[in-house]
Amino acid sequence: MEQHRTITVEGRTIHYRDEGRDNTHTLVLLHGFLQNLDVWSSYVLSYLNRFRVITIDLPGHGLSDTFCDVHTMDFMARMVKEVLTSAGVDRCVMVGHSMGGYVALSFAEQYPYTLRGLGLISSHAMADSDTHRRYREEACREAEVNRANYILGFIPPLFDDSRRAALSKEIKDLQDQCLDITTASIIAAQRGMARRASHINTLQNLDIPVLFVYGKNDPRIPLEVAVSQTMLPRRSESLLLDGVAHMPFMEEREYLKPRLANFVDTCY
């Protein structure tokens, strides 16, 4: 049964859903930049009879409020912890896509005792380079000039060229979903990502299973970077998907669903 819930932190609201079976297997899913918890709907539907699934609108996204000028990944991770504490979750498997992966890595650094497993989809543990930080500032300026055009242009390149026609409806739906985000929230997230610390040591020190999912054609994460990340944890699994870019959980949805579920089972 779907349960929309909110918590209030510092006078502002964080929105989340708590769904599925209330048992010891809890999966927490964190969305990427511009998106919201609705991107996980088909996964939640598939897992309802198997796990307890918590999806969260990260600060400034979906129905969650914007808190400040910069939403650092450490701050977002603390908001995730506030949600889990409110929901009575002591241990979980946490999976994050892209920016959600950065948040999950910060969470793993701050609250390692809470995790049974960690999943990173199209995400990595390195800090931004100077070039990437400049790119993010340029993106902030673009959003300030024309927020809608920035969002509409941002989404399609996340998908592999070979899949855009077949996934045109999903891409349009995602664009419509992302149009709800404000300029202030776009800037807060971009600047938060620009300031994030490296979590290479976090990955090396984790004593839990780690799952990596990468598209071989991801324009944002070179394949050699993706492969090098998978070598860091003590225990890891990796899925490298052909003909897939930055959105493997949508581009290869039916392939990934059972594999992600099996990973959760392994972690418990």
Salt bridges, closest charged atoms under 4 A:
GLU2 OE2 - HIS4 NE2 2.41
GLU2 OE2 - ARG17 NE 3.76
ASP18 OD2 - ARG5 NH1 3.14
ASP18 OD2 - ARG52 NH2 2.58
ASP22 OD1 - ARG52 NH1 3.92
ASP38 OD1 - ARG17 NH2 2.60
ASP57 OD2 - HIS15 ND1 2.81
ASP128 OD2 - ARG136 NE 2.50
ASP128 OD1 - ARG196 NH1 2.93
ASP130 OD1 - ARG133 NH2 2.34
GLU137 OE2 - ARG191 NE 3.04
ASP161 OD1 - ARG164 NH2 2.91
ASP173 OD2 - LYS169 NZ 2.76
ASP176 OD2 - LYS172 NZ 2.86
ASP207 OD1 - ARG234 NH1 3.90
ASP207 OD1 - ARG235 NH2 3.97
ASP218 OD2 - HIS246 ND1 2.78
GLU252 OE2 - ARG163 NH2 2.98
GLU254 OE2 - LYS257 NZ 3.27
ASP265 OD1 - HIS25 NE2 3.91
ASP265 OD2 - ARG50 NH2 2.43
